[in-house]
Amino acid sequence: MPNLEHPAYPAADLLHLESLVPCRESQVSTLLSIFGERQQFSFPSIFIYGHTSSGKTYVMQTLLTTLQLPHVFVNCVEYFTSRLLLEEILIQLQSCSSGTEQTSPVHCDTLNDFVRLFKQALAIQELQDQTLYIVLDRAEQLREMEANILPAFLRLQELTDRNVTVVLLSEIVWELFRPNIGCFEPFTMYFPDYSIGHLQKILSQNHPPEYSADFYSAYINILLGVFYMVCRDLKELRHLAALNFAKYCEPVVRGEANERDTRKLWKNIEPHLKKAMQTVYLREISSSQWERLQHDDGDPGQLKGLSAHTHVELPYYSKFLLIAAYLASYNPVRTDKRFFLKHHGKIRKTNFMKKHEKTSNHLLGPKPFPLDRLLAILYSIVDNRVAPTANIFSQITSLVTLQLLSMVGQNDQLDGPRYKCTVSLDFIRAIAR
């Protein structure tokens, strides 16, 4: 029995729409109830919010396109000023009326001009007989525009006296939008995150035709078992599923296992999924490079955790500060003279070692160090002379904010602040190179 039913739309179109929006049938049903029939006036403005990759944009585009409802779809990040935004809406509206791409420029400097041109565009076409939907994606950008833009869109139906509904799509809640002076309250609607069962159902629909649906569903179940705790983004999970499926199929292709040998398939794919987890979201290597590493059974080198991509973003002296902090955390204080002074004099050789120094310092963890020792090591490892300016101290604060350094103790210490370096040896090696 179909979940979507509405007397104003053909049952075949609703059935096709339901197949395109899995796990979002309740939200689509609510939207259809709000929209009503084509010629009926809908709610003036609708605010839809939810986390990244919860299906807001996809559901709205699919709903309006499948049911062939007249609409304008604008991304507020691309059109980041009020003038660009208003002109793009008018351009798409003219294209919607003529059925062809609009090439003539549209000039709209103020909101009054927009209302006048909007009414003219609707007056010369059949759109006045049905509801027009204006969808503004990434609507949080409207808060950066003029103060009258957001209230005007919320009551555009009243300002233009036309059958128009404005739909705002955002990742933040409505309370962060509401102006201090007040405005028309939109109908708010929440898109919840996909559960693990929803993700399993959606990702399993993309199974390759040469393999059975049960085989691909078992692979998705393994993938979600590894990544679900660290990644809920549907787009990222779909990318990971496509990237690692060839490695999962290798035992079947070589004839070493059949599609039901779940244990063998899991043992083959487990180390590669662990490597893939190190670069979730980072996109440090391209898909073709990752596939080549899988084919060659290679190791993605120094790409571990926060890797070389992050180092490039650090300022020049921040890199030296981080290296100096690592040296101060893992080297005893009494070795500074031997390591960082050119003319340190004669050092007596002895086999005496303290009991706790017989264990590697990397196993014992980082030790705290004062600020003056950090600066002293910095001056010795940098080739040119570095003045202790405010720029250097602000970069130390930035490293603490990025959690590459951690402050030990309280800020009101009389002998100055103490820090610890929190990054790994691989991280420092990548910076040093």
N, C-alpha and C positions, 0 to 999 in steps of 0.2 A: 504494500500500500504506500503510495507516494506521500512524503512528508509535506510537500509544498502544494497548497491548493488555493486558488484565487479565481473568482468568477470572471474577472476582467481579462485574463490571459489564457491562451490555449494550453490545454493539458500537456501537449507534446513539448511546448517550450519550457514549461515548468519542470517536466521530467528531465529534459536535457540540462536545465540549469542546476537541478539537484545533483546530477552526476558530476558537474564541474566544480561544485563547492562542497566537498565532503567535510563533515564535522562542523559545518557552519549553517545547517538547515534552520536552526531556531532563530539565528540572527537574520537570515534572509527572509524568513516568514514574518518576523517583526517589521522589517523594512517594507515588505509588500503591504502589510496592514496599514503602515503610516502613509505610504504613497497613494493608496487607493486606486481608483480607475484613472485612465489617462487624462480625462477632461476635468477631473475633480481637483479642487485646490488642496494641496498637501500642507503639512506643517511648514511654516516659513523657513526654519533653520534647524538642522540636525547636527549634533556634535557627537562624533564617534571616536573613542579613544581606546588604547590598548598598547601593550608592549610591542617592540620590534618583531616583525615577522609573525603577527597574529592574524593576518589575512584581511586587514581593513581595506587596503588599496585593491587587492585582487578581487575581493568579493564585490566591491562597488563597481569596478570596471566590468566584471563578468555579468553582474546583474543588469546594468544599464545596456550593455551591448547585446546580450542574449535576448532580452525583451524588446530591443530596439526602441528604447526610450530616448528622446532628445536630450542631450547632455553636453556639458563643457567640462573638461578635465584639465586642471592646471596644477603644476607642482610649484609651490611657493618658494622653494629653494632656487629653482631656475629663474623665476621672475621675482627678484628680491626687493624691488621697489614698487610703490603703489602704482606708478605710471605704467611700468612694464606689465604688472599684473592686470590692470584694467584694460589695457590695450590688447593683451593676449586673449582675454575673455571675449572681447568684441570681435577679434579676428576669427576665433573659433566659432563664434555665433554666426558670423556671416558665411563661413565655410559650411556650417551645418544647414543653413537655409538654402544655399545654392547647390550643395552636394559635391562641390569641387573645392580644391585648395584656394584660399584667398591670397591674392598677390598684392592687392592695393593696400598701401599703408593706412593705418588708423591712428589718428592723433587724439589723445585724451589726457588732458593735463589735470583736471580736477574731478571730484566726485559728481559735481553737477553736470559736467560734460558727459560723464559715464552714464548717468541716469537718462539723460536726453537721448544719447546714441543707442542705449539699450532699448528704450521704448520704440525708437525708429526701426531698429533691426527686427523686433518682434511684430511690428505692425505690417510689414511687407511680406509676411510669410504665414504659413499655416500653423506655426508654432503657438499662436495665441489660442488655439483650440485644445491644447494639451499642456501638461506641466513640463517646464524646462528645469533641468537639474544642473546646478553649478557645483562641481566638486573641487574643493581646495585641499590638496594633499600637503602634508607637512605644514599644517595651519599654524603651528606655533611661531612661524616666521612673521605672521601678521602683527604680533606684539611689538616688533621692531619698526613697524611702519607708522604712519600718522595716526593720531589717536582716534580719528573719526572713521577709519577704514573698517575695523572689526565691528563696531556697532551698526554701521551701514549695511554690511553683508548680513548681519543677523536679522535685519528688518527690511531686506531688499524687496520683498513682496509688497510691503506697505508703501515704500518709496516710489516704486515703479507702477504700482497698481496692475501688476501682471501676475500670471500664474507661474511663479518661479519658486524653487526650493534650493537653498544653499546648504551643502553638506560639507562640514569641516572634519578632516581626518587628522588626528594628532596622536602623539605618544605620551602626552602629559594630560593631567586632569583639568576639568573645566575651571576649578577654583583658581588656577594659575593664570587663566585668561581674563576673568571678570574684571572690567575696569573699575576704578574707584568711584567714578561718577554714576555707575549703574548702566545697565543695558538690557535689551530684550533677552530673556533666558531661552536658549535653544532646548530642543529635546535631546537629552544625553543618552548615549548608548555605549555599553562596554563590551569589548571583544576580549574574552579571557584567553590566557595562553593555551596552546595545545597541550593536552595531556600526553603521556607516553603511548597510550592506546590510540589516540588520534594521530600522532606522528607515525606510529606503526602502520595504520590504515592508509594514510596519505602517501607515505614513501613506498609502500608495497604496490601502489598502482603503477609505478614506473618500471615494472619488471621487463627485462629484454624478452623478445618473442622466442628466442632459441632456448630459454630455460623456463621451467614450470613456475607457476605463481607461488607454490609452497616453498620451492627452493629459494626464491628471492625473498620471500617473507621471513624465512629462517635467517637469512643473511642480515636483513634489516633488524631483526630481533637481537642478533649479536652486536651489531653496530650501535644500537641504542643502549644496550647493556654497558657498553664502554663509554659512550660520549654523553649520555643523557644528563649525568650529574654535573658536567662542565659546560654543556652547550644545549640550549633549547631552541636555537634559531633554525627554523625550517629550511631556509636557504643554505645555510652552512652545512646542515646535516645532509641535504640533498647533494651538495657538492662532494662531501666526504663519501657518500654512498656510491656515487658514480666513479670516484677516483680509485677506490679500493676494491671494487667488485671483481676486476680482472684477476687480482691476486687471490681472492677467495675462490675463484673458479679453477685455479691452476691444477690442484689434485684431480679434479674431474676431467679436465682437458688432457692431462697426461695418463689418465686411466688408472691412477693410484687409488681412487675412491669414487663412490657413486654419490648421487645427490642426497642420500639419506645418512651418509657417514658424517654426522654433525661433529663428532669429536675430532676426526682427522682434519676436517675443514677449519675448525676452531684453532687447533694447534698450528696450522699453517698461517692463519691470518693474524693471530694474536700479536706477534712482535711488530708487525707492520702497522697495526692499529695503535700500538703504544708510541711508535715513531710519529704517526700522524697526530696524536694528541698533543705533542710538543709544539705544533705549529697551528693549532686551531685558531681561526680568525686572523692570523698574522699575514698569511699569503706571502711568506718570505721567498718561496720558490714557486715557479709556475707549475701548472698541471702536467705539462710535458716533461719537465725536469723530475717531478715526483714519480711519474710513471717510469722514467728511465732508471731512477734509483731502485724502484721495486723490481724492475726487470733484471738489473745487475746485482740485486741483493746488496746494495751499497748502504752506507750510513750517511745520513744527511749532515755529516761533518760537525761543525760547531753550532748547529742550530738547535740549541737546547734552552728551553724556557724562554726568557727574554734574551734574544740572541742579537746577532750583528746588526739587524735592522734597527734595533733600539739604540745601539751605540752611535750610529751615524747621526742620530738626532741630537746627541749631546753637544753642547758648546765645546770649543777647543780646550779651554783650561779646566772644564768640568771633567774631561777624560783624565787629565793629569792629576786632578784632585782625587778622583776615584782610585787611580793606581796608587797614589801616595797613601790613601786611607787603607787600602788593602795591605800594603807593606807595613803600615803602622799597627794593623790589627793582628798580623800573623808573625811578625818578627819581634823578638824580645828587645826591650829598650837598650840593653847593654851592647847590642850588635849594631846600633845606628852609627857609631863612630867608625867601625870597621867597614860598613857598607857604603856610607854616604860622604865620607871625608877622603879627599885625595891624599893629604899629608897627615895621616892619623898617628904617625910614629910607630915605634916597635911594639908588636903585640906578642906577648909570651904565649907559646904553644902549650896547651895542657889538655889532658884527656878528661879533666873533671867536667861533669855535666850534672846539672840538677836533676833530681829524680823525675820531676814532671816534664823535663825537656827531652827525655828519652822517647816520648811519644810524639808523633807528628802533630804539629800545631794545627794542621787542617782537620785532624780528628777531634781536637779539643775545642775548636770553634774560635771565632774572633774575640780578641781582647779589646777592652776600651782604651782609648788614647786621648790625651788633651789636644786642644786646638793648636797650641804652639808647636807641638811635635809634628802635627799634620802639615803645617806651613813650612817647617824646617825641611821635611822630606820633599815637599813640593819644590822648594827653591833648589834643592840639590839635583832633582831629576829633570828639571826644565833647562834647556840649553841657554836661553836668554834670561835676563834678569826680570823678575816679576815683582811689581810693587804691590804691597798689601792694601789694595784699594777696596772700595765698597763693592766693586764688581766681583771680586774674588769671594768676599763674604756672602754676597747674595747668591752666588752659585753653590756655595756650601749649603745654604738654606734650601735651595731648589733640590739638591741631591737628597736632603732629608725628606722633603715633601714627596719626592718620587720613591721614597723608601729604599733607595740605594745605600743610604747611610741612616743610622738610627742614633738618636740622642740618648745618652745614658744619664740618669739622675735628673735633677731639677735644673731649671734655667737660672736660678738665682745663686748658683755656686760661686763662692768667692774666688776660687782658683780657675775660673773659666769653664766653659762647657766641655764635656767629654762625649766622644762618638764611638760607634762601632761600624765596621763595614759589613754589609749584609749580602753582598753578591758572591757568586761562585768563582772558582778559579778559571773556568771556561769563559765566563763573562769578561774577566780581566784580560785573559789572553787575546780575546777578540779585539778588545780596545787597544791593547799594546801593539797589535799588528797594524 
